[in-house]
């Protein structure tokens, strides 16, 4: 997906992506992040949001030659991705790179050195710059909800989500505000029906992540083929109604 427009912006990226999805050339999608994107354990055998995205792209859209890579690793921070850039991102020659990171970056629990939201934002900016240099479309996602009462070491979630929003605005990048959506589904609180523990979404939570990401990227199959997306939307709305 050649980068024909300069300077790049969220609006131009969305146009590029829409044109590419309407075309025949296959795309390489890299989905990266930490344990939430890695998708182990907390879905209890259900699909993670990258797996839902895979089905939507290669199944519902019929883009069978597209490749969807999940390079997320549990326990990682943004600096880990930047330090392993070739393996995690660039070697896949991506056309689209989505990032959800921050749940570990914000931690003050003693497992990692404490970093500031400003340092985190600087690393996000570096990530965006590197993705742009590859000619790919960067997509930033805020982390989803955290139950700060039971995970006080991650109580800085709003501050770090605000950092993602600020970088997305400053660098003019597509933003998927997962925290805002989870908070909305929870009626202003943690949406318990979407969580497996204080900071990992369950299978339904991953459906919510997938729906929000698909909507932001314009991955909306025609009504006759939208069984998967419609099913996911139904699960999410039902869970949100339960609170």
Buried (B, 14 or more C-beta within 10 A) or exposed (E): BEBEEEEBBBEBBBBBBEEBBEEEEBBBBBBBBBBBBBBEEBBEEBBBBBBBBBBBBBBBBEBEEBBBBBBBBBEBBBBBBBEBBEEBBBEBEBBBBBBBBBBBBBBEEEEBEEBEBEBBBBBBBBBBEBBBEBBBBBBBBBBBBBBBEEBEBBBBBBEBBBBBBBBBEEBBBBBBBBBBBBBEBBEEEBBEBBBBEBBBBBBBBBBBBBBBBBBBBEBBBEEEEBEBBEEBBEBBEEBBEEE
